[in-house]
């Protein structure tokens, strides 16, 4: 299977999903942010000046997933039926892992929505903490798994 977002002349196109069947599709993406000890401790204690960092980042991640088609030009607008953001704290590494799981019943998958949700959530953590630490690192963003559609289940963990 070749690249699907280009026509025979190499021009970018939106994939036509008209004839595809609606199926239940789900995707989970992950990523992490590494922060200073001061920032890590402030997040855990709920003492960041801008408020509940992970609570705001959760909302932002969900909003980001829902608006993916506005950010990624060839993404379809999808009627997302569920979106969950979860965080896992790794104190020894001063890392915060973010997981975004998105679900839809539709003609195309939600991988981009899950990846966007993780990215926006982690960017929100950065934004809310940058007054204390401008050296935070966001990275390791990837698709963990997806189900549904023609390609079925894909597991990348």
Secondary structure, DSSP 8 states (H G I E B T S, - for coil): ---SSB-TTS-B-----TTS--EEEEEEEEEEEE--HHHHHHHHHT--TTS-HHHHHHHHHHHHHHTHHHHSTT-------EEEEEEEEETTTTEEEEEEEEEEEESS--HHHHHHHHHHHHHHHHHHHTTT-S--EEEEEEEEEEE-STT--EE--
